[in-house]
């Protein structure tokens, strides 16, 4: 894999890990010694900087994960799919509730 692609995978996974662990991206950047907006610049393709293996190790330590999770190109996508599936289930519940309410209202008319 091209090193820039690996950095983008790590960046996407870092955003997901921050979201899952209620960590602010700016706080993580500070803990890693990066300047403000480091991950944002990578995400928006405004930086060609690569994340060092030392920083990857630090990220893994902070989130208590194995390196394979951080480098997994499907981790972010799978998390997004899981989120969408949960949203779908919530919508189905709401639709069923509305159907029940509509059915009760139609019976009383």
N, C-alpha and C positions, 0 to 999 in steps of 0.2 A: 504494500500500500504506500502511496505517496505520503511523505511526512506532513504535508499541509492538510491532507484528508484526515490523518490521525488526529491532528490538533483540532480540527472541526468536530470530529466524533467526540473527543474528550470534552470540548467546549459544550456541545449539546447535552452530554451526559452530566456535566457539572451543573448546568441550569436545571436539569431534572432533579438531580440530587439535592440541590438547594431548595427547590420547591417541595420535595418530599420531606425534607428535614427542617423546614422553616428557618433556613439560613439565608441571610441577605447576601447577594452576590458581591456587594461592596465589602462586606465584612470578610468574606472568603478571600477576596483580592488582597486586602490588607494583611490577613494572616499569612498569605503566601509571599508577600513582599512585592506584589504587582501594583502598578499604578491604577487609579480609578478608571474604569471603563475598559480594562484589558480584555475581558471576555466579550464585552459588547463589540469591541473593534474586530475581534476574530469572527464573531457571529455575523457581522455585517460586511465581512470581506474587506475591511479597511486595514487589515494587518496581515502580514505574511510571517509573523513571529510563530515559532514553534514552542510548544510547552515541553520543558525538559523532563527527563525521567525522574529527576529529583522532585520536581513539583508534582508530577503524577503520584509519586510515592506519598508526598505530604497530603495530597487530596484524599488518597485512600485512607491514610491515617485519620484525617479529620472526620471522614464519613464512616470509618470502620468497615471498609469494603475491600474485596480483593481487586487486584489490578485488572483482572479479566472483565470485571463489571465496568470499570472506567473506560476500557478500550472496546467494549462491545458495541458494534455499530447498530445493533438492534435494540439496545437498552432504552434509548429515548423513544424510538418508534413504538416499542411494546408498551411503554408507559403511557404514551398518547392513545394507543388503541384501547388500553384498559380504561383510561379516563372516558373515552367516547362510549365504550360499552356500558359503563356505569351511568353516564348521562342518558343513554338509550333506555336503560332499565327504569330510571327515574321518570322519564317521559311516558313510558308504558304504564307505570303506576298511576300517574296523573290522568292519563287518558281513560284508564279503567275506572278511576274514581269519578270522573266526569260522566262516563257512560252510566254508572250506577245512579248518580244524582239525576241525570236526565230521565232514566227509566222510572225512578221513584216519582219525579215530577209529572211524567206523562200518565202514570197510573192514577194520580190524584185529580187529573183534569176530567 
